[in-house]
């Protein structure tokens, strides 16, 4: 992937896409293409094909998606499966049709079965039922990664998918109705502190275990894989190799933010999958390692939150 290559980052304003964009710029890539959803509707096949025909990107990072936490997934399953299926099929097929050299599709660790052996290996995909609360999103992502696999098999397109663990960092979604667990907790603890250290109510029991990766580590991994000349697997996990309970995550966030109130666990709300820890042995063999520790990453994200989200209140 030479420095003058034309690189399209789909979803360049989102958390993952914006990090990939920043990392590419930092590494000297200047011929980058990014369109907002208002400028290019990736669920519209005609618009996508016209874009690829006129822009002719050499490389594609497909980071655009409709995303959200348990509440958003449970509330809008029809929108989640339609929009994510449409984005994946339109972009991947257009990349094939117009001769893209290499495409990286961003999946998610939620594609794996609910009760998976731990840590989760890539080959555990489709071995047992999914977690019901995010089934619609997971099925759409599975379709996208399988499309990459089968286009490689039939047409020899160099398309592959990466499965990141739970992500956090700058440009995350901090809306309490649609966000994931870490940014939602960050906002709740901050607002409770501002309100005089009021109690904070969190979903579930706090017992599930989760792994968290800073988005900049993911971006470096994606760019590293795109630059490799050697053959790589069509599916690769990307994580940090360590997890913790949701309760321990809450304690860590509470301490960093400085909230002194009580934590109340609402066990009437769903926990989701009991544990999700990815086996990252395959990607490590290709020379990538995470660099940002969880505490360091949370502190940096909180600084970003204070500058960009808290000031809006």
PyMOL commands that set and color helices and strands:
alter all, ss='L'
color gray80, all
select helices_A, chain A and resi 15-26+45-55+70-75+77-97+109-111+122-124+132-155+181-194+215-227+246-257+281-284+294-308+310-312
alter helices_A, ss='H'
color red, helices_A
select strands_A, chain A and resi 7-10+32-33+59-62+102-106+159-164+166-168+200-203+209-210+212-214+235-238+244-245+263-266+275-276
alter strands_A, ss='S'
color yellow, strands_A
deselect
rebuild
show_as cartoon
